[in-house]
Amino acid sequence: MARRPRTSEASHLMELVRSTVPPMHPAGLPFVGASLALAAAGRNHRWLRTVGLVSAGAQAAFFRHPHRVPPTRPGVVVAPADGQVCLIENAVPPPELGRSTEPVPRISIFLSVFDAHVQRAPIAGEVIAAVHRPGLFGSADLPSASADNERNSVVIRSPEGVEVVAVQIAGLVARRIVCDVNVGDKVALGDTYGLIRFGSRLDTYLPEGANLLVSVGQRAVAGETVIAELP
């Protein structure tokens, strides 16, 4: 006869599960709930029940919110999103921010539907601007997406006065940008501040003189991968 696990063993097992299976961002609750409702409504119809359960699992995976440990050394910029570095170039920040019209280094990260879609603060500091601009929903991996697609731009100023711009860009499938910070909010390095639903792109505009530490094609982990050092 199998021995029932002791309380301490059960607690340890639950802790292992929690550390392995990431929690879900609250934005995913309506989607998972709708899928489970479909499964419940179709409990007497195998195919409908299966579709509902599979959809719920897929939605929970898409909206996962994994724990990340930011680097502790000062003066670094971390990736604001999981994904692949698809473009590195000099570009002018979004005009709706009213910032400089001079090109600055920009690192673009493309998020596929298989990447975690929460966004994290690339630096610690104060949010001094947060502006949404409507636009198109073209493929987010194209260079034109930065200028043409719907976007939400956030400017963070570090305690030393250095500014970094993070731009959430909607994609071909992504049609909803969520930004949870406002002007005046303080964020720590790697704090979650938003989410884009179902495939998108993140542009990070850096100050002139920043030392870029990633290459095109490299995979980035939000909140952990150091993409640049501040000047």
N, C-alpha and C positions, 0 to 999 in steps of 0.2 A: 504493500500500500504506500502511495507516494506521501512524503512528508510535506505538510503545509509550510510555506515559508514563514519564518519568524517576522515579527514586525519590522525589525531593523533591516532584514534582508529585503522585505517588500519595499521599504522606503528607499533602499539603495537602488532597487530595480526601477522604481518610479523616477528617481533622480537621473538614472542612465537614459531612460526614455525621454525625459525633458531636455537633457543635454544633446540628444541625438536628433529629435524631431523638433524643428523650430516652431515657435508660436506663429499665429496668424495675425496680420495687421487688421484692425477693426473694420477697415474699408471692405474687407472680403466677406464679412458676416452676411450681408444681404444676398450675395451670390451663392454662398454655401447654403444658406437657409432656403433659398428658392429651389436649389437642386434637391435638398432633402425633402422639401414639400412635394416635389414631383415624384420622388421615390416613394413617399408615403401614399400619395394619391394612386400610384400605380402598383401598390403592393400585391394586387391580385393579377398583375400583368408582368410577366418576367422581364420582357424587353424594356418596358417603361421603368420598372424598378431598377434595372441594371443601368440604364441611361442616367437616371437621377443620381445613383450612387457614384458612378464614374465621374459625372460632372462635378459632384461635391468634392471628390478627391482631387480632381484637377484644379478646381477653384482654390481649395485650401493650399495646394502646392504653389500656385501662382502668387497668392497673397502672403506667402511665408515671410516672416520677419526674423531672420536669423540674428543671433547674438554676435556682435563683433567687438574686437578689442583694438582700439586706436593706438598708434604708436605714442610713446611718451616723450620723444625728443622734440624740442621746440623748433619752430620755424618751418614746419612741413605742411604740405597740402595733400590731403588724402582723396582718393577717388570718391565722388559723390554717388556713384552707382556701380552695381555689378555689370559686367559686360566686356566687350572687346573694344580696345582703342581703335577707332576707325579713321581718325583724321587728326593731324597735328599741323597747325599753320598759324600765321598771324592774321587776325581779323578784328574788325571794329565791333565792340559790344553792342547789344541791341539798342537802337536809337531811342526807344521809348523810355530808357533809363535816364536819358539826358546826361550821360557821362562823356568822357573824352571821345573824340572822333578819330583818334589815332589808333592804328592797329596794334593789338597786344597779342601775346601768345594765347592760343586756344587749343584745348585738348577735348576731343569729342569721343564719347563712349556710346556704343550702340548696344541696346538691350534687346535680346531676342525674347520670345515668349517663355523660354525656359529659364531665364535669369530672374532672380529676386528683384522686384520692382519698387522697393522702397528707396528713397533718396536720403543721403546723409550729408551733414554739414562738412564741407571740405576744409574749413578752418574754424577755430573758435573765435567768437566775437559777437558783435551786435548787428542785427538785421537793420540796415539803413534804407533799403528799398525792396519792394516786392510788387512786381507789375505783371499782369496777365495781358496777353495780346492774342486776339483771335487770328486764325489763319487756316491754311490748307491741312490736309491729312495725307501727304505724300509719304513714300517710303522713307523711314527715318535714317537709313544708312546712306542716303544720297547727300552730297555736299550742299545741295540747294535747300535741304530741310532746315538748316539753321536760319535761313532768311524767310522761307515761305510758310513753314508749318506753324500751327498754333503753339504757343509757348508761354511759359511763366518764368520770369527772371527774378532772382533773389541776389541782392548784394550784401555781403557780410564784411564788416570792418573789424580787423583784429585790434586788440588793445594797443598795439604799436602804430595803428593808423594805416595798415596795409589793407587794401580792398581786393576781394576775390568775388567774381560773379559766377553763379551757378544757374544754368538755364535748362529747365525741363521742357522737352520738345515732344509733342504728340507725334505718333507715327501712322502708318497705313491702317493698322487695326486699333491702336490706342486712340480713344476718343474722349478721354477724361483725365485731366490733370488735377491732382489734389495737392494743395500747398497748405501746411498747417502752421506756418509762421507769419508774423506781421511785423511791420516796422516797430522797432523798439525792443523786440524780443532778443534775449541772449541765448546763444547756442554754444554747446561744447563741441570739441572736435569729434566728428562721427555721430553726432546726435541725428536721429531720424527726423526729417522735417517735411516729407511729402511722399507722393506715390504717383505713378502713371500706370494706367490700366492697359495691359495687353500688347506691349511692344513699343519701344520708344528710343529716345536718345537724350544724353546729358552733355551739354557744352560747359566747360569750365574756362573762364577768361582769367588769366593771371597777370600780375603786374609786370611791367617791363623789367628785365633783368632776372626774372625767376629762372632757376636751374631745372630744366625738364628732365625727368628721370624715367619716363616710359617711352615705348616705341609703338608704331602702328602695328596692329596685329596682336599685341600683348593683351592678356586677360587681366582685368582689374577686379578687385574685391572691395566693395563699398566700405568705407570707414577704416580700412586697413592698408590697402596698397598706397604707398607714397608716390604720387605722380609728379611732385615738384617740390623744390625748396624755395622759400621766399627770399628775395634779395635782402 
